[in-house]
Amino acid sequence: MAIEDEAGPESERGYIERNSIALLSNYHKPALDAPSSNWLGHYCTRERVRQPGLWNQNHVDEGYDPAFLDNLHRLVKSAEHAA
């Protein structure tokens, strides 16, 4: 999915990335969708990768802005129309 802005912390791309990671992270909370038992991340030495179940350690301990889902929906619809 293309996001046509300059990459950076204040970009739409950064907003979607931060909030997606925060939403999907299981860091210090019950896993809603735990990784499979054979996920390689279980062997990672970094707790911030192992515990949240994501190959990312940035933003795993943040909350997400529910409004980002509207932006994500708009981007997905835009990508569908472009295809």
N, C-alpha and C positions, 0 to 999 in steps of 0.2 A: 504494500500500500504506500503510495507516494504521499509525502507531506512536503509541499513546496515552500519551505522556508529555510533560512540559515540555521544550521545545527547550533545549539547552545542551550544553556540552562533556562533561558526565558523564552525559547522557541516553542511553537506548538508541538513539534517533534519531542522536545524535552518534557513538556507537560504530559503528553500521552505516555511516554516511556516511564516517567516517574510514577504516575498514577496506576498504570498497568502493573508495574512491579509491586507497588504497595497493595493493590487489590489482590494479587495472586499469591503474595507471600504468606507462608505459614510461620513466620518468625515469631516465637513466643506467643503463639495462639494455637488453638486446635486446628489441625489440618482439615480443610474443606475438601481438598483434592490432593492427597499425598502422592508423592512420586512413587513409582513402582519399586518393588523390592530389589530389582536389579539395576536401578538408576546409578550411574557412575558417581554422581555427586555424593552418595553415601560415604565414599572413600576420600572425599576432599578433606584436607587438613583444616580448612576454614569453617568454623561453626556458622558464619553468616552465609555460607553456601549450603551446607548440609541441612541445617535446621529449617530454613524457609522453603527448601525444595526447589530452588532456582539457581541457575548458573549466573548469579549476579549477587553481589553483596551491597551494592548501592541501593538505597531506598527501601530495603526489605523491612526496616523497622519504622517506616513512616505510615501515616494514615493516608487514605486516598480521598480525593474530592469527588463525591458522587456525580457532580455535574460533568466530569470528564467523560462519562459514558455517553452523554448526548453528543459531545464532540467526536468521540470515537464512532458512534453510529453514523454521524454525518459523513465522516471520512470513508467509512466502509461503503455507504450508499454511493458516494462520489466515485469510488474505485469501481464499483459494479457498473455504473453507467459509462465509465470510460472504457471498460473491457469489451 
